[in-house]
Amino acid sequence: MKLNKKSLIILLSIMVAIGVLACIRMVTLRTANETAYPIYIADGETFDTLMERQQKELYIEHPTVFRLMAKARGLDKRLSPGHYLMKPDMKYIDLVQKLYRGQQDPIRLTIGKFRTPQQLDEYLNGKLMHNDFDIPLDSFHLILPDTYEFYWTVTPEQFMQRMEREYEKFWQEKVGANGERRFELLSMSDFIPDTRLAAIIIASIVEEETNYGPEKPRIASVYWNRLDRGMPLQADPTVKYAVGDFTLRRIMNKHLSTDSPFNTYLHAGLPPAPICLPSKATIDAVIAGEDLESNYLYFCASEKMDGTHRFAATLAEHNRNAAAFHRALTARGIH
């Protein structure tokens, strides 16, 4: 049957309307995730492997439509590595645009009291795209525990550059006048070649000594005093570090003989590096705490076993405190 002009116009109008409705339907299609869903695109990943992964998650219910949109935008030829959050009920077209433009969402990294660069390397290699983190020991002190936002694709070099900026910012903004005065005094001491590093090393030992904040400046004062008088630190946490067993609850003579530059019973002065990453609060306590000016040269854990310590200015007084503590350990069967 031959269509007249009017019927042809009506038919074309219907077809156009159907096409418009189809296009509207396509551009309003949304993902099926009810919460934000992370998409990780590794370096070198292809669009096809990305689609395979997303189809398994079933968040894109119409993969053919999504694929058409992506190819029309050129996403199949321009896939940028990164971490992208698929927002709840997100339009397909918006997701395509986000991936095409490489609009990454940062991830949060919480850096805590890592004891060795190797522990931190392992953490970062498991959290970020690059798995070749290898932080040297002489840069370990530059890393301050905190929660940071990074792009998933950050390189080891970029990570350390950020840490160095944070380190400088901390010393410029967080250290009060008391800390600056202490630095001025320390800079005149032969045993402190780098006052910032010295403060962090002392803070790392204090961090391992106690979780009780009010005592941290007093414990630090003992170490500063011992250094100033040329006495060995004789810090038990450094022995644990030297032995490589952080679970030790009682330091024995066999542990004290461990040959390591970190063993402050055998080697005078400071260890060569921090024995953990101390918190900013502990660093502040070590350089600007109210109890830093003391005549204490010794301390040991209290026989109360409550996390507090007994402090002493003389060896005789310290021996009495230590004997009480060791009796408490023995009574509790701790060997």
C-alpha positions as YAML, in Angstrom:
chain: A
units: angstrom
residues:
- id: 1
  name: MET
  ca: [0.00, 0.00, 0.00]
- id: 2
  name: LYS
  ca: [1.33, 3.38, -1.00]
- id: 3
  name: LEU
  ca: [1.47, 6.01, 1.75]
- id: 4
  name: ASN
  ca: [0.25, 9.50, 0.99]
- id: 5
  name: LYS
  ca: [2.23, 12.51, 2.07]
- id: 6
  name: LYS
  ca: [0.17, 13.11, 5.21]
- id: 7
  name: SER
  ca: [0.53, 9.50, 6.37]
- id: 8
  name: LEU
  ca: [4.26, 9.56, 5.72]
- id: 9
  name: ILE
  ca: [4.64, 12.69, 7.82]
- id: 10
  name: ILE
  ca: [2.67, 11.08, 10.65]
- id: 11
  name: LEU
  ca: [4.79, 7.93, 10.44]
- id: 12
  name: LEU
  ca: [8.03, 9.89, 10.47]
- id: 13
  name: SER
  ca: [6.79, 11.94, 13.42]
- id: 14
  name: ILE
  ca: [6.01, 8.76, 15.32]
- id: 15
  name: MET
  ca: [9.44, 7.36, 14.53]
- id: 16
  name: VAL
  ca: [11.12, 10.57, 15.63]
- id: 17
  name: ALA
  ca: [9.07, 10.58, 18.82]
- id: 18
  name: ILE
  ca: [10.04, 6.99, 19.52]
- id: 19
  name: GLY
  ca: [13.67, 7.86, 18.87]
- id: 20
  name: VAL
  ca: [13.49, 10.89, 21.17]
- id: 21
  name: LEU
  ca: [11.84, 8.82, 23.90]
- id: 22
  name: ALA
  ca: [14.51, 6.15, 23.47]
- id: 23
  name: CYS
  ca: [17.26, 8.74, 23.77]
- id: 24
  name: ILE
  ca: [15.62, 10.25, 26.83]
- id: 25
  name: ARG
  ca: [15.31, 6.79, 28.30]
- id: 26
  name: MET
  ca: [19.00, 6.13, 27.59]
- id: 27
  name: VAL
  ca: [20.30, 9.34, 29.12]
- id: 28
  name: THR
  ca: [18.17, 8.90, 32.25]
- id: 29
  name: LEU
  ca: [19.25, 5.32, 32.92]
- id: 30
  name: ARG
  ca: [20.81, 5.00, 36.36]
- id: 31
  name: THR
  ca: [23.11, 2.56, 38.12]
- id: 32
  name: ALA
  ca: [21.61, 0.11, 40.59]
- id: 33
  name: ASN
  ca: [23.93, 0.76, 43.56]
- id: 34
  name: GLU
  ca: [22.29, 2.07, 46.74]
- id: 35
  name: THR
  ca: [25.61, 3.20, 48.28]
- id: 36
  name: ALA
  ca: [28.74, 4.73, 46.79]
- id: 37
  name: TYR
  ca: [30.65, 2.00, 44.97]
- id: 38
  name: PRO
  ca: [34.39, 2.29, 44.23]
- id: 39
  name: ILE
  ca: [35.71, 1.64, 40.75]
- id: 40
  name: TYR
  ca: [39.45, 1.01, 40.54]
- id: 41
  name: ILE
  ca: [41.05, 1.30, 37.13]
- id: 42
  name: ALA
  ca: [44.64, 0.10, 37.12]
- id: 43
  name: ASP
  ca: [47.31, 1.37, 34.78]
- id: 44
  name: GLY
  ca: [46.98, -0.45, 31.45]
- id: 45
  name: GLU
  ca: [43.46, -1.77, 32.05]
- id: 46
  name: THR
  ca: [41.22, -1.93, 28.97]
- id: 47
  name: PHE
  ca: [37.62, -0.82, 28.60]
- id: 48
  name: ASP
  ca: [36.55, -4.41, 27.91]
- id: 49
  name: THR
  ca: [37.98, -5.72, 31.20]
- id: 50
  name: LEU
  ca: [36.35, -2.81, 33.03]
- id: 51
  name: MET
  ca: [32.99, -3.75, 31.53]
- id: 52
  name: GLU
  ca: [33.48, -7.40, 32.46]
- id: 53
  name: ARG
  ca: [34.07, -6.46, 36.09]
- id: 54
  name: GLN
  ca: [31.12, -4.09, 36.26]
- id: 55
  name: GLN
  ca: [28.71, -6.59, 34.70]
- id: 56
  name: LYS
  ca: [29.63, -9.11, 37.39]
- id: 57
  name: GLU
  ca: [28.68, -6.58, 40.07]
- id: 58
  name: LEU
  ca: [25.28, -6.02, 38.37]
- id: 59
  name: TYR
  ca: [25.31, -2.30, 39.09]
- id: 60
  name: ILE
  ca: [24.99, -1.52, 35.37]
- id: 61
  name: GLU
  ca: [21.77, -3.29, 34.40]
- id: 62
  name: HIS
  ca: [21.98, -2.27, 30.74]
- id: 63
  name: PRO
  ca: [25.60, -2.84, 29.76]
- id: 64
  name: THR
  ca: [24.87, -2.54, 26.03]
- id: 65
  name: VAL
  ca: [23.49, 0.96, 26.48]
- id: 66
  name: PHE
  ca: [26.41, 1.93, 28.73]
- id: 67
  name: ARG
  ca: [28.87, 0.56, 26.19]
- id: 68
  name: LEU
  ca: [27.23, 2.59, 23.40]
- id: 69
  name: MET
  ca: [27.39, 5.76, 25.48]
- id: 70
  name: ALA
  ca: [31.02, 5.10, 26.41]
- id: 71
  name: LYS
  ca: [32.10, 4.45, 22.84]
- id: 72
  name: ALA
  ca: [30.20, 7.51, 21.60]
- id: 73
  name: ARG
  ca: [32.17, 9.60, 24.12]
- id: 74
  name: GLY
  ca: [35.44, 7.86, 23.28]
- id: 75
  name: LEU
  ca: [35.89, 6.31, 26.73]
- id: 76
  name: ASP
  ca: [36.93, 3.00, 25.21]
- id: 77
  name: LYS
  ca: [40.03, 4.76, 23.85]
- id: 78
  name: ARG
  ca: [40.69, 7.05, 26.83]
- id: 79
  name: LEU
  ca: [40.53, 5.19, 30.11]
- id: 80
  name: SER
  ca: [42.46, 6.94, 32.88]
- id: 81
  name: PRO
  ca: [43.80, 4.95, 35.86]
- id: 82
  name: GLY
  ca: [42.32, 5.92, 39.19]
- id: 83
  name: HIS
  ca: [39.80, 5.44, 41.97]
- id: 84
  name: TYR
  ca: [36.31, 6.62, 41.06]
- id: 85
  name: LEU
  ca: [33.21, 6.58, 43.23]
- id: 86
  name: MET
  ca: [30.03, 5.53, 41.49]
- id: 87
  name: LYS
  ca: [27.45, 7.59, 43.37]
- id: 88
  name: PRO
  ca: [24.18, 5.95, 44.42]
- id: 89
  name: ASP
  ca: [21.67, 5.82, 41.59]
- id: 90
  name: MET
  ca: [24.10, 7.64, 39.26]
- id: 91
  name: LYS
  ca: [23.16, 8.38, 35.66]
- id: 92
  name: TYR
  ca: [25.06, 6.31, 33.12]
- id: 93
  name: ILE
  ca: [25.94, 9.43, 31.16]
- id: 94
  name: ASP
  ca: [27.40, 11.11, 34.26]
- id: 95
  name: LEU
  ca: [29.52, 8.06, 35.05]
- id: 96
  name: VAL
  ca: [30.82, 7.97, 31.48]
- id: 97
  name: GLN
  ca: [31.75, 11.65, 31.71]
- id: 98
  name: LYS
  ca: [33.47, 11.17, 35.05]
- id: 99
  name: LEU
  ca: [35.59, 8.29, 33.80]
- id: 100
  name: TYR
  ca: [36.36, 10.03, 30.50]
- id: 101
  name: ARG
  ca: [37.57, 13.18, 32.26]
- id: 102
  name: GLY
  ca: [39.60, 11.17, 34.80]
- id: 103
  name: GLN
  ca: [37.84, 12.88, 37.73]
- id: 104
  name: GLN
  ca: [39.30, 10.72, 40.49]
- id: 105
  name: ASP
  ca: [37.97, 10.59, 44.03]
- id: 106
  name: PRO
  ca: [40.68, 10.61, 46.72]
- id: 107
  name: ILE
  ca: [41.09, 7.77, 49.18]
- id: 108
  name: ARG
  ca: [41.83, 8.17, 52.88]
- id: 109
  name: LEU
  ca: [45.04, 6.72, 54.27]
- id: 110
  name: THR
  ca: [45.40, 6.45, 58.03]
- id: 111
  name: ILE
  ca: [49.06, 6.23, 58.95]
- id: 112
  name: GLY
  ca: [49.50, 5.00, 62.50]
- id: 113
  name: LYS
  ca: [52.35, 3.88, 64.74]
- id: 114
  name: PHE
  ca: [54.26, 1.79, 62.23]
- id: 115
  name: ARG
  ca: [57.49, 0.51, 63.73]
- id: 116
  name: THR
  ca: [59.55, -0.06, 60.59]
- id: 117
  name: PRO
  ca: [59.66, 1.30, 57.05]
- id: 118
  name: GLN
  ca: [58.91, -2.24, 55.85]
- id: 119
  name: GLN
  ca: [55.61, -2.29, 57.77]
- id: 120
  name: LEU
  ca: [54.64, 1.03, 56.22]
- id: 121
  name: ASP
  ca: [55.70, -0.15, 52.75]
- id: 122
  name: GLU
  ca: [53.47, -3.19, 53.08]
- id: 123
  name: TYR
  ca: [50.51, -1.04, 54.13]
- id: 124
  name: LEU
  ca: [50.95, 1.43, 51.26]
- id: 125
  name: ASN
  ca: [51.51, -1.31, 48.67]
- id: 126
  name: GLY
  ca: [48.18, -2.82, 49.71]
- id: 127
  name: LYS
  ca: [46.28, 0.49, 49.60]
- id: 128
  name: LEU
  ca: [47.58, 2.22, 46.48]
- id: 129
  name: MET
  ca: [47.92, 1.35, 42.79]
- id: 130
  name: HIS
  ca: [51.71, 1.31, 42.86]
- id: 131
  name: ASN
  ca: [53.19, -1.59, 44.81]
- id: 132
  name: ASP
  ca: [56.84, -0.56, 44.75]
- id: 133
  name: PHE
  ca: [57.00, 1.56, 47.89]
- id: 134
  name: ASP
  ca: [60.41, 1.23, 49.51]
- id: 135
  name: ILE
  ca: [60.83, 4.02, 52.06]
- id: 136
  name: PRO
  ca: [64.47, 4.28, 53.20]
- id: 137
  name: LEU
  ca: [65.27, 4.29, 56.91]
- id: 138
  name: ASP
  ca: [66.76, 7.78, 56.77]
- id: 139
  name: SER
  ca: [63.43, 9.17, 55.47]
- id: 140
  name: PHE
  ca: [61.19, 7.26, 57.87]
- id: 141
  name: HIS
  ca: [61.11, 10.13, 60.40]
- id: 142
  name: LEU
  ca: [59.57, 12.47, 57.82]
- id: 143
  name: ILE
  ca: [56.26, 10.64, 58.01]
- id: 144
  name: LEU
  ca: [53.86, 11.91, 60.66]
- id: 145
  name: PRO
  ca: [50.93, 9.72, 61.72]
- id: 146
  name: ASP
  ca: [47.61, 11.18, 60.65]
- id: 147
  name: THR
  ca: [44.78, 10.59, 58.20]
- id: 148
  name: TYR
  ca: [45.56, 11.92, 54.73]
- id: 149
  name: GLU
  ca: [43.74, 12.08, 51.42]
- id: 150
  name: PHE
  ca: [45.64, 10.84, 48.37]
- id: 151
  name: TYR
  ca: [44.76, 9.83, 44.88]
- id: 152
  name: TRP
  ca: [44.98, 6.07, 44.49]
- id: 153
  name: THR
  ca: [47.48, 6.55, 41.66]
- id: 154
  name: VAL
  ca: [50.00, 8.50, 43.75]
- id: 155
  name: THR
  ca: [53.58, 7.40, 43.07]
- id: 156
  name: PRO
  ca: [56.13, 6.71, 45.84]
- id: 157
  name: GLU
  ca: [57.95, 9.91, 44.86]
- id: 158
  name: GLN
  ca: [54.77, 11.99, 45.07]
- id: 159
  name: PHE
  ca: [53.87, 10.38, 48.39]
- id: 160
  name: MET
  ca: [57.21, 11.31, 49.95]
- id: 161
  name: GLN
  ca: [57.03, 14.85, 48.56]
- id: 162
  name: ARG
  ca: [53.67, 15.26, 50.29]
- id: 163
  name: MET
  ca: [55.06, 13.82, 53.53]
- id: 164
  name: GLU
  ca: [57.99, 16.24, 53.43]
- id: 165
  name: ARG
  ca: [55.57, 19.17, 53.03]
- id: 166
  name: GLU
  ca: [53.48, 17.92, 55.96]
- id: 167
  name: TYR
  ca: [56.65, 17.53, 58.04]
- id: 168
  name: GLU
  ca: [57.73, 21.11, 57.37]
- id: 169
  name: LYS
  ca: [54.23, 22.39, 58.02]
- id: 170
  name: PHE
  ca: [54.11, 20.62, 61.38]
- id: 171
  name: TRP
  ca: [57.38, 22.12, 62.60]
- id: 172
  name: GLN
  ca: [56.41, 25.58, 61.42]
- id: 173
  name: GLU
  ca: [52.86, 25.67, 62.76]
- id: 174
  name: LYS
  ca: [52.45, 23.13, 65.56]
- id: 175
  name: VAL
  ca: [55.50, 23.70, 67.72]
- id: 176
  name: GLY
  ca: [54.93, 26.37, 70.35]
- id: 177
  name: ALA
  ca: [57.35, 28.87, 71.85]
- id: 178
  name: ASN
  ca: [58.47, 26.38, 74.51]
- id: 179
  name: GLY
  ca: [59.51, 23.97, 71.81]
- id: 180
  name: GLU
  ca: [61.42, 26.65, 69.94]
- id: 181
  name: ARG
  ca: [63.33, 27.60, 73.07]
- id: 182
  name: ARG
  ca: [64.16, 23.97, 73.70]
- id: 183
  name: PHE
  ca: [65.42, 23.67, 70.13]
- id: 184
  name: GLU
  ca: [67.64, 26.68, 70.68]
- id: 185
  name: LEU
  ca: [69.18, 25.00, 73.72]
- id: 186
  name: LEU
  ca: [69.50, 21.66, 71.98]
- id: 187
  name: SER
  ca: [71.25, 23.20, 68.99]
- id: 188
  name: MET
  ca: [74.12, 24.10, 71.32]
- id: 189
  name: SER
  ca: [74.53, 20.50, 72.47]
- id: 190
  name: ASP
  ca: [77.14, 18.29, 70.82]
- id: 191
  name: PHE
  ca: [74.96, 15.17, 71.04]
- id: 192
  name: ILE
  ca: [72.13, 16.63, 68.91]
- id: 193
  name: PRO
  ca: [73.19, 17.02, 65.26]
- id: 194
  name: ASP
  ca: [69.60, 17.38, 64.03]
- id: 195
  name: THR
  ca: [67.16, 18.70, 66.62]
- id: 196
  name: ARG
  ca: [64.02, 17.72, 64.71]
- id: 197
  name: LEU
  ca: [65.22, 14.18, 64.15]
- id: 198
  name: ALA
  ca: [66.34, 13.95, 67.77]
- id: 199
  name: ALA
  ca: [62.91, 15.04, 68.97]
- id: 200
  name: ILE
  ca: [61.19, 12.45, 66.78]
- id: 201
  name: ILE
  ca: [63.53, 9.66, 67.89]
- id: 202
  name: ILE
  ca: [62.92, 10.53, 71.56]
- id: 203
  name: ALA
  ca: [59.18, 10.80, 70.86]
- id: 204
  name: SER
  ca: [59.21, 7.36, 69.24]
- id: 205
  name: ILE
  ca: [60.72, 5.86, 72.40]
- id: 206
  name: VAL
  ca: [58.23, 7.70, 74.59]
- id: 207
  name: GLU
  ca: [55.41, 6.49, 72.32]
- id: 208
  name: GLU
  ca: [56.50, 2.92, 72.97]
- id: 209
  name: GLU
  ca: [57.00, 3.52, 76.68]
- id: 210
  name: THR
  ca: [53.50, 4.67, 77.55]
- id: 211
  name: ASN
  ca: [49.98, 5.39, 76.36]
- id: 212
  name: TYR
  ca: [49.41, 7.65, 79.35]
- id: 213
  name: GLY
  ca: [49.60, 11.17, 77.93]
- id: 214
  name: PRO
  ca: [50.20, 13.16, 81.13]
- id: 215
  name: GLU
  ca: [53.47, 11.32, 81.80]
- id: 216
  name: LYS
  ca: [54.97, 11.67, 78.34]
- id: 217
  name: PRO
  ca: [56.81, 14.98, 78.97]
- id: 218
  name: ARG
  ca: [58.26, 13.63, 82.23]
- id: 219
  name: ILE
  ca: [59.51, 10.48, 80.51]
- id: 220
  name: ALA
  ca: [61.01, 12.64, 77.78]
- id: 221
  name: SER
  ca: [62.76, 14.75, 80.41]
- id: 222
  name: VAL
  ca: [64.57, 11.64, 81.67]
- id: 223
  name: TYR
  ca: [65.96, 10.94, 78.19]
- id: 224
  name: TRP
  ca: [66.93, 14.56, 77.55]
- id: 225
  name: ASN
  ca: [68.69, 14.66, 80.94]
- id: 226
  name: ARG
  ca: [70.56, 11.44, 80.31]
- id: 227
  name: LEU
  ca: [71.70, 12.62, 76.90]
- id: 228
  name: ASP
  ca: [72.81, 15.95, 78.33]
- id: 229
  name: ARG
  ca: [74.94, 14.17, 80.93]
- id: 230
  name: GLY
  ca: [76.41, 11.68, 78.49]
- id: 231
  name: MET
  ca: [74.56, 8.75, 80.07]
- id: 232
  name: PRO
  ca: [73.23, 5.90, 77.90]
- id: 233
  name: LEU
  ca: [69.48, 6.06, 77.41]
- id: 234
  name: GLN
  ca: [68.96, 2.44, 78.48]
- id: 235
  name: ALA
  ca: [65.45, 2.50, 77.02]
- id: 236
  name: ASP
  ca: [63.72, -0.88, 77.08]
- id: 237
  name: PRO
  ca: [61.67, -0.21, 73.89]
- id: 238
  name: THR
  ca: [64.91, 0.11, 71.93]
- id: 239
  name: VAL
  ca: [65.88, -3.36, 73.13]
- id: 240
  name: LYS
  ca: [62.58, -4.77, 71.90]
- id: 241
  name: TYR
  ca: [63.25, -3.12, 68.56]
- id: 242
  name: ALA
  ca: [66.79, -4.53, 68.45]
- id: 243
  name: VAL
  ca: [65.53, -8.02, 69.31]
- id: 244
  name: GLY
  ca: [62.68, -7.69, 66.82]
- id: 245
  name: ASP
  ca: [60.06, -8.86, 69.32]
- id: 246
  name: PHE
  ca: [57.58, -6.12, 70.19]
- id: 247
  name: THR
  ca: [55.54, -8.43, 72.41]
- id: 248
  name: LEU
  ca: [58.23, -8.70, 75.11]
- id: 249
  name: ARG
  ca: [56.82, -7.79, 78.52]
- id: 250
  name: ARG
  ca: [59.96, -8.38, 80.53]
- id: 251
  name: ILE
  ca: [63.45, -7.42, 79.40]
- id: 252
  name: MET
  ca: [66.04, -9.97, 80.49]
- id: 253
  name: ASN
  ca: [69.86, -9.86, 80.51]
- id: 254
  name: LYS
  ca: [69.98, -12.00, 77.35]
- id: 255
  name: HIS
  ca: [68.00, -9.28, 75.56]
- id: 256
  name: LEU
  ca: [70.28, -6.49, 76.78]
- id: 257
  name: SER
  ca: [73.25, -8.04, 74.99]
- id: 258
  name: THR
  ca: [71.61, -7.93, 71.56]
- id: 259
  name: ASP
  ca: [74.10, -6.31, 69.21]
- id: 260
  name: SER
  ca: [72.26, -3.60, 67.33]
- id: 261
  name: PRO
  ca: [72.74, 0.16, 66.86]
- id: 262
  name: PHE
  ca: [69.19, 0.48, 68.22]
- id: 263
  name: ASN
  ca: [70.13, -1.12, 71.56]
- id: 264
  name: THR
  ca: [70.63, 1.90, 73.83]
- id: 265
  name: TYR
  ca: [72.01, -0.31, 76.61]
- id: 266
  name: LEU
  ca: [75.03, -1.09, 74.43]
- id: 267
  name: HIS
  ca: [75.33, 2.11, 72.42]
- id: 268
  name: ALA
  ca: [75.44, 5.64, 73.79]
- id: 269
  name: GLY
  ca: [73.40, 8.46, 72.31]
- id: 270
  name: LEU
  ca: [70.33, 8.16, 70.16]
- id: 271
  name: PRO
  ca: [69.33, 5.24, 67.96]
- id: 272
  name: PRO
  ca: [69.92, 5.94, 64.26]
- id: 273
  name: ALA
  ca: [66.21, 6.30, 63.50]
- id: 274
  name: PRO
  ca: [62.81, 6.30, 65.22]
- id: 275
  name: ILE
  ca: [61.66, 2.96, 66.60]
- id: 276
  name: CYS
  ca: [58.11, 3.80, 65.53]
- id: 277
  name: LEU
  ca: [56.20, 6.70, 64.02]
- id: 278
  name: PRO
  ca: [55.23, 8.84, 67.03]
- id: 279
  name: SER
  ca: [52.01, 10.82, 67.09]
- id: 280
  name: LYS
  ca: [52.06, 14.60, 66.72]
- id: 281
  name: ALA
  ca: [50.78, 14.86, 70.29]
- id: 282
  name: THR
  ca: [53.74, 12.86, 71.57]
- id: 283
  name: ILE
  ca: [56.20, 14.98, 69.60]
- id: 284
  name: ASP
  ca: [54.62, 18.09, 71.13]
- id: 285
  name: ALA
  ca: [54.91, 16.53, 74.60]
- id: 286
  name: VAL
  ca: [58.58, 15.75, 74.02]
- id: 287
  name: ILE
  ca: [59.57, 19.27, 72.99]
- id: 288
  name: ALA
  ca: [57.06, 21.54, 74.71]
- id: 289
  name: GLY
  ca: [55.50, 19.64, 77.62]
- id: 290
  name: GLU
  ca: [55.13, 21.29, 81.02]
- id: 291
  name: ASP
  ca: [57.12, 18.60, 82.88]
- id: 292
  name: LEU
  ca: [60.19, 18.67, 80.63]
- id: 293
  name: GLU
  ca: [62.30, 20.54, 83.18]
- id: 294
  name: SER
  ca: [63.06, 17.89, 85.80]
- id: 295
  name: ASN
  ca: [66.03, 16.36, 87.60]
- id: 296
  name: TYR
  ca: [64.90, 12.80, 86.91]
- id: 297
  name: LEU
  ca: [67.39, 10.35, 85.44]
- id: 298
  name: TYR
  ca: [65.47, 7.12, 85.90]
- id: 299
  name: PHE
  ca: [61.97, 5.72, 85.70]
- id: 300
  name: CYS
  ca: [60.31, 2.34, 85.63]
- id: 301
  name: ALA
  ca: [56.77, 1.02, 85.41]
- id: 302
  name: SER
  ca: [54.80, 1.26, 88.60]
- id: 303
  name: GLU
  ca: [54.22, -1.88, 90.64]
- id: 304
  name: LYS
  ca: [50.52, -0.99, 90.41]
- id: 305
  name: MET
  ca: [50.67, -2.21, 86.79]
- id: 306
  name: ASP
  ca: [48.26, 0.55, 85.79]
- id: 307
  name: GLY
  ca: [50.33, 2.11, 82.99]
- id: 308
  name: THR
  ca: [51.93, 4.76, 85.20]
- id: 309
  name: HIS
  ca: [55.60, 5.04, 86.19]
- id: 310
  name: ARG
  ca: [57.84, 5.74, 89.16]
- id: 311
  name: PHE
  ca: [60.48, 8.45, 88.60]
- id: 312
  name: ALA
  ca: [63.76, 8.88, 90.43]
- id: 313
  name: ALA
  ca: [66.69, 11.29, 90.51]
- id: 314
  name: THR
  ca: [69.11, 8.79, 92.08]
- id: 315
  name: LEU
  ca: [70.09, 5.24, 91.25]
- id: 316
  name: ALA
  ca: [69.32, 4.01, 94.77]
- id: 317
  name: GLU
  ca: [65.77, 5.32, 94.55]
- id: 318
  name: HIS
  ca: [65.36, 3.84, 91.09]
- id: 319
  name: ASN
  ca: [66.60, 0.42, 92.26]
- id: 320
  name: ARG
  ca: [63.93, 0.37, 94.95]
- id: 321
  name: ASN
  ca: [61.25, 1.26, 92.39]
- id: 322
  name: ALA
  ca: [62.56, -1.37, 89.94]
- id: 323
  name: ALA
  ca: [62.63, -4.07, 92.63]
- id: 324
  name: ALA
  ca: [59.00, -3.37, 93.49]
- id: 325
  name: PHE
  ca: [58.03, -3.60, 89.83]
- id: 326
  name: HIS
  ca: [59.87, -6.90, 89.27]
- id: 327
  name: ARG
  ca: [58.22, -8.38, 92.34]
- id: 328
  name: ALA
  ca: [54.87, -7.41, 90.84]
- id: 329
  name: LEU
  ca: [55.80, -9.08, 87.54]
- id: 330
  name: THR
  ca: [56.84, -12.27, 89.30]
- id: 331
  name: ALA
  ca: [53.66, -12.30, 91.36]
- id: 332
  name: ARG
  ca: [51.64, -12.16, 88.15]
- id: 333
  name: GLY
  ca: [53.68, -14.94, 86.53]
- id: 334
  name: ILE
  ca: [55.16, -12.67, 83.87]
- id: 335
  name: HIS
  ca: [58.58, -13.92, 82.79]
...
